[in-house]
Amino acid sequence: MKIDGEKEKKLGFALNKLKSLNLQNPSLKSNLKNLSSQKNQLEIEKKKIEEKYQCLMEEHKTLNQKFEGINQKKTDEQKKETEFSEKIDELNQETDTLLEEIDKWQM
């Protein structure tokens, strides 16, 4: 019981001390105003950076689409070149066959 009484006295003393604290500290108010203005400035900067980020993301998306389009065109052109080369090979073979037939008829 004695311990409880001592604890109660200490707690009462601590409460009285807390009540008597002066929360109107001018330097504290000034620091809070300073921190608040810095916070506002950082929020403004954050908003600008987020807007720039969104802009860059849109630009990135557009460039990726253009890049994919260019790659598709390149693939299509390579396919056309391959088909063209195959047709030329076929024509060369047909020409060789025709020349052989002509040679046979001339003999």
BAVEXMI-160146 format. One record per residue: residue in three letters; x, y, z of N, C-alpha, C, CB in turn; residue number from 1. Coordinates in pm, whole numbers, plus 50000, padded with zeros to 5 digits. Last residue first. Glycine has a CB too. Layout:
BEGIN
+------+-------+-------+-------+-------+-------+-------+-------+-------+-------+-------+-------+-------+-----+
: code :  n.xx :  n.yy :  n.zz : ca.xx : ca.yy : ca.zz :  c.xx :  c.yy :  c.zz : cb.xx : cb.yy : cb.zz : pos :
+------+-------+-------+-------+-------+-------+-------+-------+-------+-------+-------+-------+-------+-----+
:  ALA :     X :     Y :     Z :     X :     Y :     Z :     X :     Y :     Z :     X :     Y :     Z : NUM :
...
+------+-------+-------+-------+-------+-------+-------+-------+-------+-------+-------+-------+-------+-----+
***
This chain:
BEGIN
+------+-------+-------+-------+-------+-------+-------+-------+-------+-------+-------+-------+-------+-----+
: code :  n.xx :  n.yy :  n.zz : ca.xx : ca.yy : ca.zz :  c.xx :  c.yy :  c.zz : cb.xx : cb.yy : cb.zz : pos :
+------+-------+-------+-------+-------+-------+-------+-------+-------+-------+-------+-------+-------+-----+
:  MET : 51885 : 47139 : 36907 : 51975 : 47030 : 36869 : 51913 : 46942 : 36772 : 52018 : 46951 : 36985 : 107 :
:  GLN : 51683 : 47306 : 36986 : 51778 : 47353 : 36886 : 51868 : 47242 : 36837 : 51861 : 47465 : 36941 : 106 :
:  TRP : 51551 : 47174 : 37186 : 51481 : 47193 : 37060 : 51577 : 47237 : 36950 : 51370 : 47295 : 37076 : 105 :
:  LYS : 51740 : 47192 : 37391 : 51699 : 47061 : 37342 : 51632 : 47072 : 37204 : 51602 : 46994 : 37442 : 104 :
:  ASP : 51747 : 47469 : 37432 : 51869 : 47399 : 37387 : 51832 : 47262 : 37330 : 51970 : 47384 : 37504 : 103 :
:  ILE : 51490 : 47505 : 37532 : 51526 : 47567 : 37404 : 51649 : 47498 : 37346 : 51554 : 47719 : 37422 : 102 :
:  GLU : 51515 : 47367 : 37773 : 51418 : 47320 : 37672 : 51452 : 47378 : 37534 : 51273 : 47360 : 37712 : 101 :
:  GLU : 51702 : 47528 : 37899 : 51735 : 47389 : 37872 : 51642 : 47332 : 37765 : 51725 : 47305 : 38000 : 100 :
:  LEU : 51553 : 47761 : 37921 : 51675 : 47762 : 37839 : 51718 : 47618 : 37805 : 51790 : 47836 : 37913 :  99 :
:  LEU : 51355 : 47673 : 38097 : 51318 : 47714 : 37961 : 51440 : 47714 : 37869 : 51253 : 47853 : 37963 :  98 :
:  THR : 51510 : 47629 : 38327 : 51436 : 47518 : 38267 : 51399 : 47551 : 38123 : 51308 : 47487 : 38349 :  97 :
:  ASP : 51601 : 47888 : 38374 : 51697 : 47780 : 38346 : 51629 : 47663 : 38277 : 51765 : 47733 : 38476 :  96 :
:  THR : 51353 : 48007 : 38426 : 51433 : 48052 : 38312 : 51536 : 47945 : 38273 : 51504 : 48185 : 38345 :  95 :
:  GLU : 51283 : 47874 : 38659 : 51199 : 47859 : 38541 : 51276 : 47900 : 38414 : 51070 : 47943 : 38555 :  94 :
:  GLN : 51487 : 47967 : 38825 : 51475 : 47824 : 38798 : 51393 : 47799 : 38673 : 51413 : 47752 : 38918 :  93 :
:  ASN : 51427 : 48239 : 38823 : 51557 : 48193 : 38773 : 51552 : 48044 : 38739 : 51668 : 48220 : 38877 :  92 :
:  LEU : 51177 : 48232 : 38947 : 51187 : 48278 : 38808 : 51319 : 48234 : 38746 : 51174 : 48431 : 38800 :  91 :
:  GLU : 51256 : 48145 : 39202 : 51163 : 48064 : 39122 : 51173 : 48102 : 38974 : 51018 : 48081 : 39172 :  90 :
:  ASP : 51414 : 48363 : 39278 : 51474 : 48229 : 39267 : 51386 : 48138 : 39181 : 51494 : 48167 : 39407 :  89 :
:  ILE : 51216 : 48560 : 39284 : 51328 : 48573 : 39189 : 51395 : 48438 : 39168 : 51431 : 48677 : 39240 :  88 :
:  LYS : 51065 : 48459 : 39495 : 51006 : 48468 : 39361 : 51114 : 48482 : 39254 : 50908 : 48588 : 39353 :  87 :
:  GLU : 51250 : 48489 : 39704 : 51200 : 48356 : 39669 : 51139 : 48355 : 39528 : 51095 : 48308 : 39772 :  86 :
:  SER : 51274 : 48767 : 39708 : 51390 : 48684 : 39677 : 51348 : 48543 : 39636 : 51486 : 48678 : 39797 :  85 :
:  PHE : 51013 : 48832 : 39788 : 51063 : 48878 : 39659 : 51183 : 48794 : 39615 : 51101 : 49027 : 39667 :  84 :
:  GLU : 51007 : 48721 : 40045 : 50914 : 48672 : 39943 : 50963 : 48710 : 39803 : 50772 : 48728 : 39966 :  83 :
:  THR : 51205 : 48883 : 40162 : 51222 : 48738 : 40156 : 51133 : 48678 : 40048 : 51192 : 48673 : 40293 :  82 :
:  GLU : 51084 : 49133 : 40141 : 51213 : 49108 : 40076 : 51237 : 48958 : 40060 : 51328 : 49172 : 40156 :  81 :
:  LYS : 50858 : 49093 : 40304 : 50840 : 49121 : 40162 : 50969 : 49093 : 40084 : 50796 : 49267 : 40140 :  80 :
:  LYS : 50989 : 49061 : 40550 : 50906 : 48952 : 40497 : 50886 : 48970 : 40346 : 50769 : 48947 : 40569 :  79 :
:  GLN : 51100 : 49310 : 40578 : 51189 : 49194 : 40569 : 51114 : 49075 : 40511 : 51246 : 49159 : 40707 :  78 :
:  GLU : 50866 : 49462 : 40597 : 50957 : 49483 : 40485 : 51052 : 49365 : 40467 : 51037 : 49612 : 40504 :  77 :
:  ASP : 50763 : 49366 : 40841 : 50687 : 49350 : 40717 : 50776 : 49364 : 40595 : 50573 : 49453 : 40710 :  76 :
:  THR : 50966 : 49450 : 41015 : 50936 : 49308 : 41002 : 50861 : 49281 : 40871 : 50854 : 49258 : 41122 :  75 :
:  LYS : 50938 : 49727 : 40983 : 51064 : 49662 : 40949 : 51043 : 49513 : 40926 : 51168 : 49686 : 41061 :  74 :
:  LYS : 50680 : 49764 : 41083 : 50709 : 49797 : 40943 : 50837 : 49727 : 40897 : 50724 : 49950 : 40925 :  73 :
:  GLN : 50727 : 49690 : 41349 : 50631 : 49613 : 41268 : 50656 : 49638 : 41119 : 50485 : 49650 : 41305 :  72 :
:  ASN : 50905 : 49888 : 41431 : 50949 : 49748 : 41430 : 50857 : 49662 : 41343 : 50953 : 49693 : 41573 :  71 :
:  ILE : 50733 : 50108 : 41410 : 50853 : 50101 : 41325 : 50904 : 49958 : 41317 : 50963 : 50194 : 41380 :  70 :
:  GLY : 50548 : 50040 : 41610 : 50505 : 50058 : 41471 : 50622 : 50046 : 41375 : 50437 : 50195 : 41455 :  69 :
:  GLU : 50710 : 50043 : 41835 : 50647 : 49917 : 41795 : 50600 : 49924 : 41650 : 50528 : 49884 : 41888 :  68 :
:  PHE : 50771 : 50317 : 41834 : 50878 : 50219 : 41820 : 50822 : 50084 : 41774 : 50954 : 50202 : 41952 :  67 :
:  LYS : 50519 : 50426 : 41885 : 50588 : 50457 : 41759 : 50696 : 50353 : 41731 : 50650 : 50598 : 41765 :  66 :
:  GLN : 50479 : 50320 : 42141 : 50387 : 50286 : 42033 : 50451 : 50313 : 41897 : 50256 : 50364 : 42047 :  65 :
:  ASN : 50688 : 50443 : 42279 : 50684 : 50297 : 42269 : 50593 : 50252 : 42155 : 50637 : 50236 : 42401 :  64 :
:  LEU : 50609 : 50710 : 42260 : 50732 : 50667 : 42194 : 50737 : 50515 : 42179 : 50855 : 50716 : 42273 :  63 :
:  THR : 50376 : 50700 : 42419 : 50368 : 50739 : 42279 : 50491 : 50691 : 42202 : 50355 : 50892 : 42267 :  62 :
:  LYS : 50489 : 50629 : 42667 : 50388 : 50542 : 42605 : 50379 : 50572 : 42455 : 50250 : 50562 : 42673 :  61 :
:  HIS : 50651 : 50852 : 42712 : 50711 : 50719 : 42703 : 50616 : 50622 : 42632 : 50746 : 50665 : 42845 :  60 :
:  GLU : 50455 : 51048 : 42738 : 50552 : 51057 : 42629 : 50619 : 50920 : 42605 : 50659 : 51165 : 42661 :  59 :
:  GLU : 50335 : 50957 : 42972 : 50256 : 50966 : 42849 : 50348 : 50970 : 42727 : 50164 : 51091 : 42851 :  58 :
:  MET : 50552 : 50987 : 43146 : 50493 : 50854 : 43125 : 50410 : 50851 : 42997 : 50406 : 50814 : 43246 :  57 :
:  LEU : 50592 : 51263 : 43139 : 50696 : 51174 : 43089 : 50642 : 51034 : 43062 : 50812 : 51166 : 43188 :  56 :
:  CYS : 50353 : 51342 : 43264 : 50384 : 51387 : 43128 : 50487 : 51295 : 43064 : 50435 : 51532 : 43128 :  55 :
:  GLN : 50390 : 51230 : 43515 : 50277 : 51187 : 43431 : 50301 : 51223 : 43286 : 50145 : 51250 : 43481 :  54 :
:  TYR : 50615 : 51380 : 43594 : 50623 : 51234 : 43583 : 50511 : 51181 : 43493 : 50615 : 51169 : 43723 :  53 :
:  LYS : 50509 : 51635 : 43607 : 50616 : 51606 : 43510 : 50628 : 51456 : 43487 : 50751 : 51664 : 43560 :  52 :
:  GLU : 50331 : 51591 : 43820 : 50279 : 51631 : 43689 : 50383 : 51603 : 43580 : 50242 : 51782 : 43689 :  51 :
:  GLU : 50513 : 51532 : 44023 : 50416 : 51430 : 43983 : 50358 : 51462 : 43846 : 50304 : 51418 : 44087 :  50 :
:  ILE : 50643 : 51778 : 44040 : 50720 : 51659 : 44000 : 50626 : 51549 : 43953 : 50808 : 51609 : 44116 :  49 :
:  LYS : 50433 : 51939 : 44131 : 50498 : 51968 : 44003 : 50572 : 51846 : 43950 : 50594 : 52087 : 44018 :  48 :
:  LYS : 50385 : 51815 : 44380 : 50279 : 51819 : 44279 : 50338 : 51845 : 44140 : 50175 : 51929 : 44314 :  47 :
:  LYS : 50628 : 51864 : 44510 : 50585 : 51726 : 44485 : 50481 : 51722 : 44374 : 50529 : 51662 : 44615 :  46 :
:  GLU : 50618 : 52141 : 44532 : 50722 : 52079 : 44449 : 50685 : 51935 : 44413 : 50858 : 52081 : 44523 :  45 :
:  ILE : 50401 : 52159 : 44708 : 50394 : 52223 : 44576 : 50496 : 52159 : 44481 : 50420 : 52376 : 44588 :  44 :
:  GLU : 50508 : 52025 : 44928 : 50388 : 51973 : 44864 : 50371 : 52031 : 44724 : 50263 : 52004 : 44950 :  43 :
:  LEU : 50719 : 52194 : 44993 : 50748 : 52058 : 44948 : 50628 : 51994 : 44878 : 50791 : 51971 : 45067 :  42 :
:  GLN : 50572 : 52417 : 45077 : 50663 : 52429 : 44962 : 50693 : 52289 : 44905 : 50794 : 52501 : 45003 :  41 :
:  ASN : 50442 : 52310 : 45300 : 50364 : 52359 : 45187 : 50449 : 52367 : 45060 : 50304 : 52498 : 45219 :  40 :
:  LYS : 50667 : 52257 : 45460 : 50579 : 52147 : 45419 : 50498 : 52188 : 45296 : 50484 : 52107 : 45535 :  39 :
:  GLN : 50759 : 52515 : 45502 : 50844 : 52420 : 45430 : 50762 : 52302 : 45378 : 50958 : 52368 : 45521 :  38 :
:  SER : 50545 : 52613 : 45650 : 50574 : 52673 : 45519 : 50663 : 52581 : 45436 : 50641 : 52811 : 45536 :  37 :
:  SER : 50568 : 52445 : 45876 : 50445 : 52445 : 45796 : 50471 : 52503 : 45657 : 50336 : 52525 : 45867 :  36 :
:  LEU : 50816 : 52515 : 45977 : 50794 : 52378 : 45928 : 50671 : 52371 : 45838 : 50779 : 52282 : 46046 :  35 :
:  ASN : 50756 : 52780 : 46047 : 50863 : 52750 : 45953 : 50842 : 52611 : 45891 : 51001 : 52758 : 46022 :  34 :
:  LYS : 50561 : 52738 : 46239 : 50528 : 52814 : 46118 : 50629 : 52783 : 46008 : 50525 : 52966 : 46148 :  33 :
:  LEU : 50717 : 52598 : 46428 : 50601 : 52533 : 46367 : 50559 : 52604 : 46237 : 50484 : 52532 : 46465 :  32 :
:  ASN : 50902 : 52794 : 46497 : 50949 : 52671 : 46434 : 50834 : 52598 : 46364 : 51014 : 52578 : 46538 :  31 :
:  SER : 50728 : 52976 : 46617 : 50804 : 53016 : 46499 : 50854 : 52893 : 46423 : 50922 : 53107 : 46538 :  30 :
:  LYS : 50642 : 52825 : 46833 : 50545 : 52871 : 46733 : 50617 : 52908 : 46603 : 50465 : 52992 : 46787 :  29 :
:  LEU : 50886 : 52796 : 46964 : 50815 : 52676 : 46919 : 50714 : 52714 : 46810 : 50743 : 52607 : 47037 :  28 :
:  SER : 50942 : 53053 : 47033 : 51033 : 52988 : 46937 : 50968 : 52861 : 46881 : 51169 : 52954 : 47004 :  27 :
:  PRO : 50733 : 53104 : 47216 : 50740 : 53177 : 47088 : 50833 : 53109 : 46986 : 50787 : 53320 : 47112 :  26 :
:  ASN : 50530 : 52882 : 47386 : 50671 : 52911 : 47359 : 50682 : 52978 : 47221 : 50757 : 52780 : 47366 :  25 :
:  GLN : 50298 : 52811 : 47518 : 50299 : 52929 : 47433 : 50443 : 52974 : 47403 : 50221 : 53043 : 47499 :  24 :
:  LEU : 50284 : 52624 : 47706 : 50280 : 52577 : 47568 : 50283 : 52692 : 47468 : 50156 : 52493 : 47545 :  23 :
:  ASN : 50434 : 52584 : 47996 : 50392 : 52694 : 47910 : 50400 : 52647 : 47765 : 50481 : 52821 : 47934 :  22 :
:  LEU : 50319 : 52360 : 48243 : 50405 : 52387 : 48127 : 50348 : 52500 : 48044 : 50422 : 52260 : 48041 :  21 :
:  SER : 50147 : 52291 : 48440 : 50213 : 52421 : 48453 : 50305 : 52453 : 48335 : 50293 : 52424 : 48582 :  20 :
:  LYS : 50067 : 52038 : 48378 : 49969 : 52146 : 48371 : 50035 : 52282 : 48372 : 49870 : 52135 : 48486 :  19 :
:  LEU : 50301 : 51895 : 48433 : 50252 : 51903 : 48295 : 50153 : 52018 : 48278 : 50186 : 51770 : 48254 :  18 :
:  LYS : 50306 : 51925 : 48711 : 50416 : 51980 : 48632 : 50373 : 51996 : 48485 : 50541 : 51888 : 48642 :  17 :
:  ASN : 50079 : 51781 : 48779 : 50088 : 51924 : 48811 : 50195 : 51992 : 48727 : 50116 : 51945 : 48960 :  16 :
:  LEU : 50159 : 51526 : 48694 : 50043 : 51592 : 48633 : 50045 : 51742 : 48658 : 49912 : 51533 : 48687 :  15 :
:  ALA : 50372 : 51476 : 48868 : 50398 : 51482 : 48723 : 50283 : 51552 : 48653 : 50417 : 51340 : 48665 :  14 :
:  PHE : 50235 : 51472 : 49113 : 50340 : 51571 : 49091 : 50366 : 51589 : 48942 : 50469 : 51528 : 49164 :  13 :
:  GLY : 50074 : 51248 : 49069 : 50013 : 51379 : 49094 : 50112 : 51491 : 49067 : 49961 : 51388 : 49237 :  12 :
:  LEU : 50273 : 51054 : 49053 : 50185 : 51077 : 48938 : 50117 : 51213 : 48950 : 50080 : 50966 : 48927 :  11 :
:  LYS : 50377 : 51068 : 49309 : 50464 : 51098 : 49194 : 50380 : 51130 : 49071 : 50558 : 50980 : 49165 :  10 :
:  LYS : 50150 : 50988 : 49454 : 50210 : 51120 : 49477 : 50296 : 51162 : 49358 : 50294 : 51119 : 49607 :   9 :
:  GLU : 50118 : 50729 : 49357 : 50010 : 50826 : 49338 : 50063 : 50968 : 49356 : 49895 : 50798 : 49436 :   8 :
:  LYS : 50349 : 50608 : 49445 : 50325 : 50618 : 49301 : 50221 : 50724 : 49271 : 50281 : 50482 : 49243 :   7 :
:  GLU : 50304 : 50620 : 49715 : 50418 : 50692 : 49658 : 50399 : 50711 : 49508 : 50549 : 50615 : 49686 :   6 :
:  GLY : 50080 : 50455 : 49734 : 50071 : 50595 : 49777 : 50183 : 50677 : 49718 : 50075 : 50605 : 49929 :   5 :
:  ASP : 50187 : 50209 : 49653 : 50079 : 50271 : 49575 : 50066 : 50419 : 49608 : 49946 : 50201 : 49603 :   4 :
:  ILE : 50366 : 50162 : 49860 : 50418 : 50183 : 49724 : 50313 : 50251 : 49637 : 50460 : 50048 : 49660 :   3 :
:  LYS : 50197 : 50118 : 50070 : 50286 : 50232 : 50077 : 50338 : 50266 : 49938 : 50403 : 50205 : 50173 :   2 :
:  MET : 50080 : 49882 : 50000 : 50000 : 50000 : 50000 : 50084 : 50126 : 50000 : 49909 : 49999 : 50117 :   1 :
+------+-------+-------+-------+-------+-------+-------+-------+-------+-------+-------+-------+-------+-----+
***
